Amino acid sequence: MSFVLTSEELVEITGRKQRGKQIEQLIRMKIPYELNAIGKPIVVRQWIESRYYSQSSHKQSESARTNLIRRMTTGEL
């Protein structure tokens, strides 16, 4: 597992394929990121996991994913 989100995971989390749109969505979602040398947003996996997955659970369950999707669709994020 990588230290940062993959390109596919970044698309999944933001719902966007274009870099500029990904950055806009990351800002809206208040997800910290850095730009690499080619301008690609880089998001640290541990930050996402600590925010969206229960601290008491050691496995990344479907309920955590469901919670993330619910929060995204209700505009909470």
N, CA, C and O of each residue as an XYZ file, in Angstrom:
308
protein
N       0.839     -1.174      0.000
C       0.000      0.000      0.000
C       0.886      1.240      0.000
O       1.876      1.308      0.729
N       0.530      2.191     -0.802
C       1.299      3.405     -0.972
C       1.048      4.399      0.175
O      -0.011      4.379      0.802
N       2.012      5.244      0.432
C       1.940      6.299      1.438
C       0.926      7.369      1.035
O       0.338      8.027      1.894
N       0.722      7.541     -0.267
C      -0.223      8.533     -0.787
C      -1.294      7.853     -1.627
O      -1.115      6.722     -2.078
N      -2.407      8.549     -1.833
C      -3.476      7.997     -2.656
C      -3.004      7.832     -4.094
O      -2.234      8.646     -4.604
N      -3.472      6.780     -4.736
C      -3.172      6.570     -6.154
C      -4.017      7.533     -6.984
O      -4.949      8.153     -6.472
N      -3.689      7.651     -8.251
C      -4.478      8.495     -9.158
C      -5.933      8.047     -9.190
O      -6.842      8.878     -9.204
N      -6.155      6.740     -9.201
C      -7.514      6.197     -9.234
C      -8.263      6.532     -7.947
O      -9.443      6.881     -7.987
N      -7.587      6.428     -6.813
C      -8.223      6.752     -5.540
C      -8.548      8.243     -5.445
O      -9.569      8.628     -4.875
N      -7.687      9.065     -5.998
C      -7.934     10.499     -6.003
C      -9.173     10.825     -6.832
O      -9.978     11.675     -6.450
N      -9.322     10.143     -7.969
C     -10.529     10.316     -8.788
C     -11.749      9.845     -8.006
O     -12.788     10.505     -8.029
N     -11.639      8.718     -7.317
C     -12.767      8.173     -6.558
C     -13.177      9.112     -5.427
O     -14.367      9.346     -5.215
N     -12.210      9.645     -4.710
C     -12.508     10.508     -3.558
C     -13.075     11.846     -3.998
O     -13.985     12.371     -3.355
N     -12.554     12.409     -5.086
C     -12.996     13.736     -5.522
C     -14.147     13.685     -6.511
O     -14.917     14.638     -6.624
N     -14.266     12.566     -7.232
C     -15.264     12.478     -8.281
C     -14.856     13.254     -9.532
O     -15.676     13.512    -10.412
N     -13.587     13.618     -9.594
C     -13.074     14.430    -10.705
C     -11.849     13.781    -11.325
O     -11.057     13.140    -10.633
N     -11.696     13.953    -12.654
C     -10.538     13.410    -13.354
C      -9.499     14.475    -13.666
O      -8.306     14.175    -13.713
N      -9.927     15.706    -13.878
C      -8.999     16.781    -14.206
C      -8.342     17.322    -12.937
O      -8.996     17.508    -11.911
N      -7.046     17.569    -13.030
C      -6.283     18.020    -11.861
C      -6.857     19.269    -11.218
O      -6.991     19.335     -9.996
N      -7.195     20.253    -12.025
C      -7.741     21.494    -11.481
C      -9.038     21.268    -10.724
O      -9.258     21.850     -9.662
N      -9.891     20.422    -11.276
C     -11.163     20.090    -10.623
C     -10.929     19.267     -9.361
O     -11.649     19.434     -8.377
N      -9.923     18.374     -9.373
C      -9.579     17.614     -8.169
C      -9.157     18.562     -7.058
O      -9.573     18.408     -5.909
N      -8.334     19.539     -7.400
C      -7.855     20.507     -6.409
C      -9.029     21.305     -5.840
O      -9.112     21.504     -4.628
N      -9.937     21.764     -6.709
C     -11.119     22.486     -6.239
C     -11.921     21.639     -5.257
O     -12.363     22.133     -4.220
N     -12.109     20.362     -5.588
C     -12.900     19.481     -4.726
C     -12.170     19.196     -3.412
O     -12.799     19.161     -2.354
N     -10.866     18.995     -3.465
C     -10.103     18.780     -2.229
C     -10.244     19.982     -1.298
O     -10.370     19.819     -0.084
N     -10.225     21.173     -1.859
C     -10.404     22.388     -1.054
C     -11.799     22.401     -0.439
O     -11.946     22.674      0.752
N     -12.825     22.107     -1.238
C     -14.206     22.052     -0.727
C     -14.352     21.027      0.394
O     -15.064     21.260      1.370
N     -13.675     19.893      0.245
C     -13.772     18.809      1.224
C     -12.837     19.013      2.412
O     -12.833     18.224      3.356
N     -12.048     20.079      2.353
C     -11.088     20.400      3.420
C     -10.081     19.268      3.634
O      -9.724     18.934      4.763
N      -9.636     18.693      2.525
C      -8.632     17.633      2.566
C      -7.285     18.261      2.228
O      -7.124     18.824      1.145
N      -6.316     18.173      3.137
C      -5.004     18.756      2.854
C      -4.286     18.007      1.741
O      -4.376     16.784      1.630
N      -3.577     18.763      0.927
C      -2.852     18.173     -0.197
C      -1.633     19.040     -0.491
O      -1.534     20.178     -0.032
N      -0.722     18.487     -1.253
C       0.439     19.203     -1.777
C       0.478     18.942     -3.271
O      -0.044     17.932     -3.742
N       1.080     19.829     -4.003
C       1.273     19.606     -5.435
C       2.680     19.086     -5.655
O       3.639     19.613     -5.091
N       2.805     18.044     -6.481
C       4.141     17.543     -6.793
C       4.751     18.395     -7.907
O       4.163     19.400     -8.307
N       5.896     18.011     -8.399
C       6.631     18.805     -9.388
C       5.883     18.992    -10.704
O       6.149     19.948    -11.432
N       4.947     18.089    -11.021
C       4.190     18.232    -12.266
C       2.778     18.771    -12.023
O       1.935     18.745    -12.920
N       2.530     19.256    -10.815
C       1.251     19.882    -10.507
C       0.133     18.947    -10.126
O      -1.029     19.353    -10.085
N       0.465     17.685     -9.842
C      -0.546     16.709     -9.436
C      -0.781     16.821     -7.932
O       0.178     16.871     -7.161
N      -2.057     16.862     -7.501
C      -2.318     16.907     -6.062
C      -1.969     15.569     -5.402
O      -2.322     14.499     -5.898
N      -1.275     15.661     -4.286
C      -0.848     14.488     -3.526
C      -1.540     14.522     -2.168
O      -1.447     15.513     -1.444
N      -2.235     13.437     -1.824
C      -2.955     13.340     -0.559
C      -2.382     12.173      0.234
O      -2.236     11.067     -0.288
N      -2.060     12.426      1.495
C      -1.488     11.392      2.356
C      -2.593     10.422      2.786
O      -3.609     10.826      3.350
N      -2.373      9.153      2.510
C      -3.345      8.100      2.818
C      -3.721      8.077      4.306
O      -4.892      7.907      4.644
N      -2.757      8.243      5.174
C      -3.017      8.159      6.612
C      -4.021      9.233      7.053
O      -4.844      8.981      7.933
N      -3.960     10.415      6.455
C      -4.906     11.469      6.820
C      -6.325     11.047      6.461
O      -7.249     11.214      7.256
N      -6.493     10.500      5.263
C      -7.821     10.046      4.823
C      -8.324      8.940      5.739
O      -9.474      8.971      6.177
N      -7.479      7.973      6.027
C      -7.886      6.855      6.872
C      -8.237      7.320      8.278
O      -9.208      6.833      8.857
N      -7.482      8.239      8.831
C      -7.763      8.700     10.191
C      -9.053      9.509     10.246
O      -9.727      9.532     11.275
N      -9.397     10.167      9.153
C     -10.614     10.977      9.131
C     -11.860     10.150      8.871
O     -12.907     10.412      9.464
N     -11.772      9.164      8.004
C     -12.960      8.447      7.555
C     -13.132      7.044      8.128
O     -14.208      6.459      7.997
N     -12.118      6.502      8.749
C     -12.247      5.161      9.306
C     -12.202      5.211     10.814
O     -11.424      5.968     11.395
N     -13.028      4.413     11.445
C     -13.123      4.366     12.901
C     -11.784      4.007     13.523
O     -11.100      3.094     13.061
N     -11.415      4.729     14.574
C     -10.173      4.444     15.289
C     -10.249      3.089     16.000
O      -9.227      2.429     16.186
N     -11.441      2.679     16.393
C     -11.583      1.431     17.133
C     -11.562      0.199     16.232
O     -11.364     -0.918     16.709
N     -11.759      0.395     14.967
C     -11.779     -0.729     14.038
C     -10.445     -0.837     13.326
O      -9.919      0.159     12.829
N      -9.904     -2.020     13.275
C      -8.624     -2.230     12.614
C      -8.782     -2.539     11.135
O      -7.810     -2.482     10.381
N      -9.985     -2.862     10.718
C     -10.187     -3.138      9.299
C     -10.989     -2.014      8.672
O     -11.798     -1.366      9.336
N     -10.760     -1.792      7.399
C     -11.466     -0.751      6.669
C     -12.736     -1.365      6.112
O     -12.740     -1.970      5.040
N     -13.810     -1.197      6.862
C     -15.053     -1.886      6.532
C     -15.868     -1.133      5.493
O     -15.612      0.033      5.190
N     -16.860     -1.840      4.957
C     -17.774     -1.221      4.013
C     -18.569     -0.114      4.681
O     -18.963      0.847      4.019
N     -18.814     -0.230      5.998
C     -19.571      0.817      6.671
C     -18.820      2.145      6.635
O     -19.450      3.200      6.558
N     -17.500      2.118      6.689
C     -16.714      3.347      6.590
C     -16.866      3.958      5.207
O     -17.009      5.173      5.076
N     -16.835      3.128      4.183
C     -17.015      3.609      2.810
C     -18.423      4.169      2.641
O     -18.609      5.217      2.022
N     -19.410      3.471      3.189
C     -20.787      3.934      3.121
C     -20.921      5.283      3.808
O     -21.602      6.174      3.301
N     -20.273      5.441      4.961
C     -20.301      6.695      5.692
C     -19.693      7.822      4.858
O     -20.244      8.922      4.815
N     -18.585      7.566      4.207
C     -17.939      8.563      3.369
C     -18.866      8.982      2.230
O     -19.033     10.173      1.968
N     -19.460      8.017      1.562
C     -20.361      8.312      0.452
C     -21.570      9.112      0.941
O     -21.995     10.063      0.285
N     -22.120      8.726      2.089
C     -23.261      9.450      2.651
C     -22.893     10.898      2.932
O     -23.648     11.810      2.596
N     -21.734     11.113      3.549
C     -21.297     12.465      3.875
C     -21.068     13.289      2.618
O     -21.351     14.487      2.602
N     -20.561     12.661      1.569
C     -20.307     13.375      0.311
C     -21.625     13.752     -0.369
O     -21.760     14.862     -0.883
N     -22.599     12.833     -0.373
C     -23.854     13.089     -1.080
C     -24.757     14.052     -0.315
O     -25.587     14.720     -0.932
N     -24.625     14.143      0.985
C     -25.457     15.077      1.755
C     -24.831     16.458      1.829
O     -25.413     17.376      2.406
N     -23.648     16.611      1.249
C     -22.995     17.921      1.245
C     -22.250     18.230      2.526
O     -21.784     19.354      2.716
N     -22.131     17.246      3.411
C     -21.422     17.435      4.663
C     -19.935     17.673      4.410
O     -19.265     18.346      5.193
N     -19.425     17.118      3.316
C     -18.010     17.286      2.971
C     -17.866     18.295      1.864
O     -16.750     18.579      1.429
